[in-house]
C-alpha cells in the first residue's frame, strides 16, 4: 500500500469514541512520516542517479539494479579490473558456490562469506528478476525443472547475475577509458554488456577467494 492509498483509506474512517480518534490520529502521524521519508528517498535516488551517470556506468540498465544498488556496486568495488576473472569476482561477493558433495551426491551450497553488501544487491536483483518476465526468471525455472531446490536455483541465479554485473562493469570501464570513437576494448553495445542472464557460465566453486588487491577509484567520465 502506497502513502496516498493509506491516506485515502484513513479518510474513510470516522471514529466517534476517544480511543478510535486517538488511533486515527496516530495512524495519520505515521502516514505523514512515511510521506516525508518517501520524498527523501526520491530526492536521494535522483541525486544517486546523477552521480552514477558521471562515472559512465550503465548498471541501472540491468533489471533489478536501481540507483542505490549501482552506487553500492561502484562504491564497494571501485576498479573492476582488480578482479582477474568473473570467478574471482563471484568468490569475493559470496555468490561462488561451495562444494558440499557427499558420496555419490554432487552438491553445492550457498556461500556465507564474501562482501555481504554486494551479495544483498545481487539478491535484490534476483528477486526483482523473478517477479518480472525476464530471462532470469526463465533460468530459475529451468533449474527447478532440473531438480534443483528453490534455494539451489536461487544460488545459481545469483551466480549468473554476478557474471552479468561483472561483464557490464568491465565493458563500462573499457568504454570510459577508450572514449567516444575509440577502437580499444568493448563498447557499451557489445555482447559483453548483455543484460540478460543467458550466457553460459561455470557454477563450479573456486579453490579460494580472489587475491586482495588495493582498490582504485573507477575512472570518471570527462
NUMI-953407 format. One record per residue: residue number from 0; residue in one letter; x negated, y, z of N, C-alpha, C, O in turn. Coordinates in steps of 0.05 Angstrom, whole numbers, plus 5000, padded with zeros to 4 digits. Atoms other than C-alpha are relative to their C-alpha. Layout:
BEGIN
{NUM,'A',{X,Y,Z},{X,Y,Z},{X,Y,Z},{X,Y,Z}};
...
END
This chain:
BEGIN
{0,'X',{4983,4976,5000},{5000,5000,5000},{4982,5025,5000},{4964,5028,5016}};
{1,'X',{5015,4976,5002},{4973,5067,4980},{5010,5021,5021},{5031,5017,5033}};
{2,'X',{4991,4979,4981},{4976,5130,5023},{5026,5013,4992},{5043,5017,5009}};
{3,'X',{4974,4989,5008},{5032,5162,4982},{5023,4981,5004},{5045,4989,5012}};
{4,'X',{4979,5020,4995},{5072,5097,4986},{5007,4998,5030},{5030,4996,5037}};
{5,'X',{4996,5002,4972},{5062,5094,5061},{5016,5025,5010},{5034,5023,5027}};
{6,'X',{4986,4975,4992},{5084,5167,5068},{5030,4999,4991},{5047,5008,5006}};
{7,'X',{4973,5002,5010},{5146,5154,5025},{5017,4981,5017},{5040,4986,5022}};
{8,'X',{4986,5020,4983},{5165,5093,5067},{5006,5012,5027},{5027,5008,5038}};
{9,'X',{4996,4988,4974},{5156,5132,5131},{5022,5020,5000},{5036,5024,5019}};
{10,'X',{4979,4979,5002},{5202,5187,5106},{5028,4988,5001},{5047,5002,5006}};
{11,'X',{4974,5013,4999},{5258,5136,5104},{5008,4992,5029},{5031,4984,5034}};
{12,'X',{4995,5007,4972},{5252,5123,5179},{5009,5024,5016},{4996,5045,5016}};
{13,'X',{4989,4978,4984},{5295,5167,5224},{5007,4989,5028},{5031,4985,5034}};
{14,'X',{4994,5010,4973},{5288,5142,5296},{5015,5021,5017},{5011,5045,5013}};
{15,'X',{4985,4982,4983},{5333,5172,5349},{4990,5000,5029},{4994,5019,5043}};
{16,'X',{5010,5001,4972},{5301,5149,5414},{4971,5010,5001},{4958,5013,4981}};
{17,'X',{5026,4988,4996},{5237,5176,5444},{4978,4981,4991},{4958,4989,4978}};
{18,'X',{5020,5019,5008},{5198,5112,5433},{4997,4998,4969},{4975,4999,4959}};
{19,'X',{5001,5001,5030},{5216,5108,5359},{4988,5025,4988},{4973,5024,4969}};
{20,'X',{5011,4974,5010},{5200,5182,5348},{4970,5001,5005},{4955,5011,4989}};
{21,'X',{5029,5001,4994},{5132,5172,5382},{4985,4982,4981},{4964,4990,4971}};
{22,'X',{5013,5018,5019},{5116,5113,5338},{4999,5012,4973},{4979,5009,4958}};
{23,'X',{5000,4988,5027},{5136,5151,5276},{4978,5022,4999},{4965,5025,4978}};
{24,'X',{5020,4979,5000},{5091,5209,5297},{4972,4988,4998},{4955,4999,4984}};
{25,'X',{5026,5014,5001},{5032,5162,5309},{4994,4990,4972},{4972,4992,4961}};
{26,'X',{5003,5010,5027},{5044,5130,5241},{4994,5022,4980},{4977,5020,4962}};
{27,'X',{5005,4976,5017},{5046,5199,5208},{4971,5010,5003},{4959,5017,4983}};
{28,'X',{5028,4991,4996},{4979,5217,5240},{4981,4981,4987},{4961,4990,4975}};
{29,'X',{5017,5020,5013},{4948,5152,5215},{5000,5004,4970},{4979,5003,4957}};
{30,'X',{4998,4995,5029},{4973,5166,5144},{4984,5024,4993},{4971,5025,4972}};
{31,'X',{5015,4975,5006},{4944,5236,5147},{4970,4995,5001},{4956,5005,4984}};
{32,'X',{5029,5007,4999},{4876,5208,5169},{4991,4984,4976},{4970,4989,4965}};
{33,'X',{5006,5016,5024},{4878,5158,5112},{4998,5017,4975},{4981,5013,4958}};
{34,'X',{5001,4982,5023},{4893,5213,5063},{4974,5016,4999},{4963,5020,4977}};
{35,'X',{5025,4985,4998},{4833,5252,5087},{4976,4982,4992},{4959,4991,4977}};
{36,'X',{5021,5019,5007},{4789,5190,5081},{5000,4994,4970},{4979,4993,4958}};
{37,'X',{4998,5005,5029},{4815,5175,5011},{4988,5023,4984},{4974,5018,4964}};
{38,'X',{5011,4977,5014},{4797,5246,4990},{4970,5000,5001},{4956,5006,4982}};
{39,'X',{5029,5001,4997},{4727,5239,5018},{4987,4978,4982},{4966,4982,4971}};
{40,'X',{5010,5022,5017},{4718,5172,4982},{4999,5008,4971},{4980,5002,4957}};
{41,'X',{4999,4991,5028},{4739,5203,4915},{4978,5019,4994},{4965,5018,4973}};
{42,'X',{5022,4981,5004},{4690,5260,4924},{4973,4986,5000},{4956,4992,4983}};
{43,'X',{5025,5015,4999},{4634,5213,4944},{4996,4983,4975},{4973,4982,4964}};
{44,'X',{5002,5016,5025},{4649,5167,4884},{4992,5018,4977},{4976,5010,4960}};
{45,'X',{5006,4981,5022},{4647,5227,4837},{4970,5008,5001},{4957,5010,4981}};
{46,'X',{5028,4992,4997},{4580,5250,4865},{4981,4977,4994},{4961,4981,4981}};
{47,'X',{5018,5023,5006},{4550,5180,4863},{5000,4994,4970},{4979,4986,4960}};
{48,'X',{4999,5005,5029},{4574,5171,4791},{4981,5019,4985},{4966,5010,4967}};
{49,'X',{5018,4981,5013},{4537,5234,4770},{4971,4994,5006},{4954,4996,4989}};
{50,'X',{5027,5006,4992},{4475,5215,4809},{4990,4975,4985},{4967,4975,4976}};
{51,'X',{5007,5025,5014},{4474,5145,4777},{4995,5006,4971},{4976,4995,4959}};
{52,'X',{5004,4993,5028},{4481,5175,4708},{4973,5013,4995},{4961,5009,4974}};
{53,'X',{5026,4987,5004},{4418,5217,4718},{4977,4981,4999},{4956,4988,4989}};
{54,'X',{5021,5020,5001},{4378,5153,4725},{5000,4985,4973},{4981,4971,4967}};
{55,'X',{4998,5014,5025},{4401,5128,4657},{5012,4972,5004},{5012,4956,4985}};
{56,'X',{4989,5027,4995},{4435,5068,4689},{5028,4998,4987},{5043,5017,4986}};
{57,'X',{4973,5006,5011},{4495,5035,4656},{5013,4977,5016},{5030,4963,5005}};
{58,'X',{4989,5021,4983},{4511,4988,4713},{5030,5002,5004},{5043,4981,5006}};
{59,'X',{4971,4998,4996},{4581,5016,4721},{5016,4991,4976},{5041,4989,4978}};
{60,'X',{4986,5012,5022},{4598,4988,4653},{5006,4971,5005},{5023,4959,4991}};
{61,'X',{4995,5028,4994},{4596,4919,4684},{5025,4998,5018},{5029,5013,5036}};
{62,'X',{4975,5004,4985},{4663,4894,4710},{4993,4992,5029},{4980,4972,5034}};
{63,'X',{5004,5007,4972},{4663,4895,4786},{4979,5017,5014},{4975,5014,5038}};
{64,'X',{5020,4982,4987},{4609,4948,4798},{5009,5028,4997},{5012,5039,4975}};
{65,'X',{4991,4972,4999},{4632,5017,4819},{4977,5018,5007},{4954,5010,5007}};
{66,'X',{5021,4980,4993},{4594,5080,4840},{4983,4991,5023},{4959,4993,5022}};
{67,'X',{5015,5007,4976},{4575,5055,4909},{4983,4975,4995},{4960,4973,5004}};
{68,'X',{5015,5024,5006},{4553,4986,4882},{4976,5006,4983},{4954,4996,4989}};
{69,'X',{5022,4993,5017},{4510,5015,4827},{4979,5016,5015},{4955,5013,5012}};
{70,'X',{5019,4984,4984},{4479,5065,4876},{4985,4982,5019},{4961,4986,5023}};
{71,'X',{5013,5019,4983},{4464,5009,4924},{4979,4984,4985},{4957,4979,4995}};
{72,'X',{5019,5015,5016},{4431,4968,4870},{4975,5016,4993},{4953,5007,4996}};
{73,'X',{5022,4983,5008},{4388,5026,4846},{4983,5007,5025},{4959,5008,5023}};
{74,'X',{5015,4992,4976},{4370,5047,4917},{4983,4978,5012},{4961,4983,5021}};
{75,'X',{5014,5022,4987},{4350,4979,4944},{4980,4987,4981},{4959,4977,4990}};
{76,'X',{5017,5014,5019},{4318,4951,4880},{4977,5018,4991},{4954,5009,4989}};
{77,'X',{5021,4982,5010},{4280,5012,4855},{4992,4992,4972},{5009,4994,4954}};
{78,'X',{5010,5008,5026},{4237,4988,4797},{5006,4970,4996},{4994,4954,5010}};
{79,'X',{4992,5028,5005},{4268,4924,4769},{4976,4984,4990},{4976,4959,4993}};
{80,'X',{5023,5014,5011},{4201,4906,4737},{4983,4987,5022},{4965,4971,5017}};
{81,'X',{5015,5013,4979},{4174,4886,4806},{5008,4971,5003},{4995,4956,5017}};
{82,'X',{4992,5028,5000},{4212,4821,4796},{4991,4987,4974},{4997,4996,4952}};
{83,'X',{5012,5013,5024},{4176,4774,4749},{5020,4987,4982},{5015,4985,4958}};
{84,'X',{4980,5013,5016},{4239,4740,4726},{5028,5003,5014},{5029,5012,5036}};
{85,'X',{4973,5000,4988},{4314,4735,4737},{5002,4981,5023},{5018,4985,5042}};
{86,'X',{5000,5019,4978},{4300,4675,4781},{4989,5012,5026},{5000,5007,5047}};
{87,'X',{5011,4987,4976},{4256,4716,4828},{5020,5020,5011},{5022,5024,5035}};
{88,'X',{4980,4981,4991},{4310,4769,4830},{5022,4986,5015},{5031,4996,5036}};
{89,'X',{4979,5015,4986},{4362,4717,4849},{4991,4989,5027},{5006,4989,5046}};
{90,'X',{5011,5009,4975},{4316,4690,4903},{5000,5023,5020},{5005,5019,5044}};
{91,'X',{5002,4976,4983},{4307,4760,4931},{5028,5008,5010},{5031,5017,5033}};
{92,'X',{4973,4991,4991},{4382,4775,4933},{5017,4978,5012},{5040,4983,5020}};
{93,'X',{4986,5021,4986},{4402,4708,4961},{5020,4984,4984},{5036,4970,4995}};
{94,'X',{4981,5016,5017},{4441,4680,4901},{4987,4976,4988},{5002,4959,4977}};
{95,'X',{5013,5025,5010},{4389,4628,4882},{5008,4977,5019},{5004,4979,5043}};
{96,'X',{4991,5022,4983},{4418,4562,4907},{4978,4985,5014},{4955,4984,5003}};
{97,'X',{5020,5016,4985},{4382,4519,4958},{5007,4971,4997},{5030,4963,5000}};
{98,'X',{4995,5029,5005},{4374,4445,4944},{5009,4987,5026},{4996,4989,5047}};
{99,'X',{4988,5014,4976},{4418,4405,4992},{5007,4972,4992},{5027,4961,5002}};
{100,'X',{4995,5027,5010},{4415,4338,4956},{4995,4979,5022},{4978,4983,5039}};
{101,'X',{5003,5022,4981},{4423,4274,4996},{5006,4974,4986},{5028,4969,4976}};
{102,'X',{4997,5026,5014},{4412,4205,4968},{5005,5003,4971},{4990,5016,4956}};
{103,'X',{4993,4998,5028},{4447,4199,4901},{5015,5025,4993},{5020,5030,4970}};
{104,'X',{4984,4976,5005},{4485,4264,4910},{4981,5023,4995},{4964,5030,5012}};
{105,'X',{5016,4976,5007},{4454,4324,4875},{5016,5025,5006},{5034,5032,4991}};
{106,'X',{4984,4977,4992},{4480,4385,4911},{4982,5024,5006},{4958,5021,5013}};
{107,'X',{5014,4975,4992},{4460,4457,4923},{5019,5015,5018},{5044,5013,5015}};
{108,'X',{4983,4984,4983},{4485,4503,4977},{4993,5030,4998},{4972,5037,4987}};
{109,'X',{5004,4971,5001},{4492,4578,4983},{4978,5009,5019},{4977,5001,5042}};
{110,'X',{5021,4990,4983},{4431,4614,5009},{5010,5022,5018},{5026,5039,5010}};
{111,'X',{4993,4979,4980},{4440,4656,5072},{4977,5020,5003},{4979,5038,5020}};
{112,'X',{5023,4982,4999},{4373,4691,5061},{5003,5022,4979},{5024,5024,4966}};
{113,'X',{5000,4979,5020},{4356,4749,5017},{5012,5026,5009},{5020,5029,5032}};
{114,'X',{4989,4974,4994},{4379,4821,5014},{5031,4998,5002},{5044,4994,4981}};
{115,'X',{4972,5004,4997},{4449,4818,5043},{5017,5023,4989},{5040,5018,4981}};
{116,'X',{4985,4977,5011},{4469,4887,5019},{5005,4995,4970},{5027,5000,4959}};
{117,'X',{4998,5005,5029},{4455,4868,4946},{5017,4975,4996},{5033,4974,4977}};
{118,'X',{4983,5024,5002},{4487,4800,4958},{5029,5007,5002},{5046,4996,4988}};
{119,'X',{4972,4991,4997},{4550,4835,4980},{5010,5014,4975},{5033,5010,4967}};
{120,'X',{4993,4987,5025},{4550,4878,4918},{5008,4980,4979},{5027,4983,4964}};
{121,'X',{4995,5021,5019},{4547,4815,4876},{5025,4984,5007},{5039,4975,4990}};
{122,'X',{4976,5015,4991},{4601,4782,4918},{5025,5016,4992},{5044,5005,4982}};
{123,'X',{4977,4983,5008},{4648,4841,4907},{5004,4999,4970},{5026,4998,4960}};
{124,'X',{4999,5002,5029},{4631,4839,4833},{5014,4974,4992},{5030,4974,4973}};
{125,'X',{4988,5026,5006},{4650,4765,4832},{5030,5000,5006},{5046,4990,4990}};
{126,'X',{4972,4999,4992},{4716,4777,4869},{5016,5016,4980},{5038,5008,4972}};
{127,'X',{4985,4984,5020},{4736,4832,4820},{5003,4985,4974},{5024,4986,4961}};
{128,'X',{4999,5015,5025},{4719,4788,4761},{5021,4977,5002},{5034,4971,4982}};
{129,'X',{4980,5021,4997},{4762,4732,4789},{5028,5011,5000},{5047,4996,4992}};
{130,'X',{4973,4989,5000},{4821,4779,4796},{5009,5009,4973},{5033,5013,4968}};
{131,'X',{4993,4991,5026},{4818,4800,4724},{4995,4979,4979},{4982,4958,4984}};
{132,'X',{5003,5019,5022},{4819,4765,4657},{4972,5004,4988},{4969,5019,4968}};
{133,'X',{5028,4996,5008},{4743,4762,4649},{4987,4973,4994},{4997,4952,5000}};
{134,'X',{5016,5024,5005},{4691,4713,4625},{4991,4987,5026},{4987,4963,5029}};
{135,'X',{5008,5010,4973},{4670,4708,4698},{5021,4982,5012},{5015,4961,5023}};
{136,'X',{4979,5017,4989},{4738,4680,4718},{5002,4974,4984},{5006,4953,4996}};
{137,'X',{4999,5025,5016},{4737,4630,4660},{4976,4982,5007},{4979,4958,5008}};
{138,'X',{5023,5015,4992},{4667,4609,4681},{5005,4986,5027},{4999,4963,5030}};
{139,'X',{4993,5011,4973},{4691,4599,4753},{5019,4976,4997},{5016,4956,5010}};
{140,'X',{4980,5022,5004},{4750,4556,4729},{4987,4976,4987},{4995,4954,4992}};
{141,'X',{5014,5023,5012},{4704,4514,4686},{4984,4985,5021},{4983,4960,5020}};
{142,'X',{5015,5013,4979},{4662,4500,4747},{5019,4983,5017},{5012,4961,5025}};
{143,'X',{4981,5016,4985},{4724,4478,4785},{5009,4975,4985},{5012,4954,4997}};
{144,'X',{4992,5023,5017},{4744,4433,4727},{4978,4979,4999},{4984,4956,4995}};
{145,'X',{5022,5019,5000},{4675,4402,4730},{4997,4985,5027},{4979,4969,5030}};
{146,'X',{5001,5014,4974},{4689,4380,4802},{4987,5016,5022},{4983,5006,5044}};
{147,'X',{5012,4983,4980},{4656,4438,4839},{5022,5009,5020},{5045,5012,5013}};
{148,'X',{4981,4989,4980},{4688,4461,4904},{5002,5030,4995},{4984,5042,4982}};
{149,'X',{4997,4971,5003},{4713,4534,4906},{4974,5015,5009},{4966,5034,4997}};
{150,'X',{5025,4987,4990},{4651,4553,4947},{4977,4996,4981},{4962,5014,4976}};
{151,'X',{5022,5005,5019},{4604,4519,4898},{5004,5016,4975},{4985,5025,4963}};
{152,'X',{4994,4985,5025},{4639,4552,4839},{4994,5030,5004},{4983,5043,4986}};
{153,'X',{5006,4972,4994},{4633,4620,4873},{4970,5004,5001},{4960,5025,4991}};
{154,'X',{5029,4997,4999},{4560,4608,4887},{4988,5000,4971},{4970,5016,4966}};
{155,'X',{5010,5000,5028},{4548,4591,4813},{5007,5026,4986},{4990,5036,4970}};
{156,'X',{4993,4975,5013},{4586,4653,4791},{4983,5023,5009},{4974,5039,4993}};
{157,'X',{5017,4978,4990},{4546,4699,4836},{4972,4997,4989},{4959,5017,4983}};
{158,'X',{5026,5004,5012},{4482,4668,4809},{5000,5010,4971},{4981,5022,4962}};
{159,'X',{4997,4991,5028},{4506,4681,4738},{5001,5031,4999},{4989,5043,4982}};
{160,'X',{4997,4971,5000},{4525,4753,4755},{4973,5013,5008},{4967,5035,4999}};
{161,'X',{5027,4989,4993},{4456,4764,4787},{4983,5002,4975},{4969,5022,4971}};
{162,'X',{5015,4999,5025},{4426,4747,4719},{5009,5023,4983},{4992,5036,4970}};
{163,'X',{4989,4979,5017},{4472,4796,4684},{4990,5028,5011},{4983,5045,4995}};
{164,'X',{5009,4974,4989},{4454,4853,4732},{4970,5003,4995},{4961,5025,4988}};
{165,'X',{5029,4999,5006},{4380,4836,4723},{4995,5009,4971},{4979,5027,4966}};
{166,'X',{5004,4993,5029},{4385,4839,4647},{5008,5028,4995},{4995,5042,4979}};
{167,'X',{4991,4973,5005},{4424,4903,4649},{4980,5021,5011},{4974,5041,4997}};
{168,'X',{5019,4981,4988},{4374,4938,4695},{4974,5000,4984},{4961,5021,4981}};
{169,'X',{5024,5001,5017},{4315,4913,4652},{5005,5016,4975},{4987,5031,4966}};
{170,'X',{4994,4986,5024},{4349,4940,4590},{5002,5030,5005},{4992,5046,4988}};
{171,'X',{4998,4971,4993},{4365,5007,4624},{4972,5012,5004},{4966,5034,4994}};
{172,'X',{5027,4990,4995},{4293,5014,4647},{4984,5003,4974},{4969,5023,4971}};
{173,'X',{5014,4998,5026},{4266,5000,4577},{5011,5023,4984},{4996,5038,4971}};
{174,'X',{4988,4978,5016},{4315,5049,4546},{4991,5027,5011},{4986,5045,4995}};
{175,'X',{5009,4975,4988},{4294,5104,4595},{4971,5005,4993},{4964,5028,4986}};
{176,'X',{5029,4997,5007},{4220,5092,4582},{4996,5006,4971},{4979,5022,4963}};
{177,'X',{5002,4997,5029},{4230,5088,4507},{5010,5027,4990},{4998,5040,4974}};
{178,'X',{4988,4975,5008},{4276,5148,4500},{5015,4997,4974},{5013,4976,4960}};
{179,'X',{4984,5001,5025},{4322,5164,4441},{4982,4996,4976},{4962,5009,4972}};
{180,'X',{5014,5006,5025},{4298,5135,4375},{4975,4984,5004},{4960,4980,4985}};
{181,'X',{5024,5016,4995},{4244,5092,4409},{5003,4973,4987},{5025,4964,4980}};
{182,'X',{5000,5027,5013},{4224,5025,4380},{4990,4979,5019},{4988,4955,5011}};
{183,'X',{5011,5020,4982},{4195,4991,4441},{5022,4991,5020},{5036,5007,5031}};
{184,'X',{4981,5010,4981},{4239,4945,4484},{5028,4999,4989},{5033,5004,4966}};
{185,'X',{4972,5003,5007},{4314,4934,4484},{5014,5026,5002},{5006,5045,5016}};
{186,'X',{4983,4976,4999},{4367,4986,4472},{5024,4993,5018},{5028,4970,5025}};
{187,'X',{4976,5004,4983},{4430,4996,4513},{5020,4982,4986},{5038,4971,5000}};
{188,'X',{4981,5017,5014},{4468,4959,4459},{4991,4972,4994},{5004,4957,4981}};
{189,'X',{5011,5026,5006},{4424,4898,4457},{5014,4978,5016},{5028,4984,5035}};
{190,'X',{4987,5022,4987},{4446,4829,4478},{4989,4997,5029},{5002,4983,5045}};
{191,'X',{5010,5002,4973},{4402,4836,4540},{5018,5014,5020},{5016,5008,5044}};
{192,'X',{4982,4986,4982},{4454,4882,4568},{5029,4990,4999},{5048,5004,5005}};
{193,'X',{4974,5013,5002},{4512,4834,4556},{5015,5001,5026},{5005,4989,5046}};
{194,'X',{4986,4999,4974},{4564,4849,4610},{5016,4975,5007},{5026,4973,5030}};
{195,'X',{4984,5024,4994},{4598,4781,4605},{4983,4977,5008},{4963,4971,4994}};
{196,'X',{5017,5023,4990},{4571,4720,4644},{5004,4976,4983},{5017,4957,4992}};
{197,'X',{4996,5024,5017},{4568,4672,4585},{4974,4990,4989},{4974,4970,4974}};
{198,'X',{5026,5009,5010},{4494,4667,4570},{4989,4978,5019},{4991,4981,5043}};
{199,'X',{5009,5023,4984},{4464,4601,4594},{4977,5008,5018},{4958,5021,5010}};
{200,'X',{5021,4995,4981},{4423,4607,4657},{4995,4976,5017},{5013,4958,5019}};
{201,'X',{5006,5022,4983},{4389,4559,4704},{5011,5005,5028},{5010,5027,5038}};
{202,'X',{4989,4998,4973},{4423,4545,4770},{4982,4985,5020},{4990,4980,5043}};
{203,'X',{5018,5015,4982},{4363,4508,4799},{4989,5019,5020},{4984,5043,5015}};
{204,'X',{5012,4984,4979},{4335,4533,4864},{4971,5004,4995},{4958,4989,4980}};
{205,'X',{5029,4993,5004},{4266,4565,4866},{4984,4988,5023},{4995,4984,5045}};
{206,'X',{5017,5011,4978},{4207,4537,4906},{4996,5019,5022},{4989,5011,5045}};
{207,'X',{5005,4980,4979},{4202,4602,4944},{5009,5027,4990},{5015,5030,4967}};
{208,'X',{4991,4974,5007},{4221,4675,4945},{4979,5014,4983},{4956,5006,4982}};
{209,'X',{5019,4985,5016},{4190,4725,4898},{4980,5014,5017},{4985,5020,5041}};
{210,'X',{5020,4986,4985},{4126,4758,4919},{5009,5028,5007},{5023,5040,4991}};
{211,'X',{4992,4974,4991},{4135,4822,4958},{4983,5021,4987},{4959,5024,4994}};
{212,'X',{5014,4978,5013},{4115,4880,4913},{5010,5026,5011},{5032,5028,5020}};
{213,'X',{4992,4974,4991},{4116,4952,4932},{5020,5012,4980},{5017,5010,4956}};
{214,'X',{4979,4989,5017},{4178,4987,4906},{4991,5027,4989},{4978,5043,5003}};
{215,'X',{5004,4973,5012},{4171,5045,4858},{5027,5009,4990},{5042,4993,4981}};
{216,'X',{4974,4990,5008},{4229,5090,4842},{5006,4996,4970},{4987,4998,4954}};
{217,'X',{4992,5003,5028},{4268,5079,4777},{4996,5027,4986},{5003,5048,4997}};
{218,'X',{5005,4975,5015},{4247,5130,4725},{5026,5014,4995},{5045,5002,4986}};
{219,'X',{4976,4984,5005},{4297,5186,4720},{5001,5009,4971},{4980,5013,4959}};
{220,'X',{4997,4991,5027},{4325,5206,4653},{4992,5029,4998},{4999,5045,5016}};
{221,'X',{5008,4972,5004},{4296,5270,4626},{5013,5011,4975},{5009,5034,4968}};
END
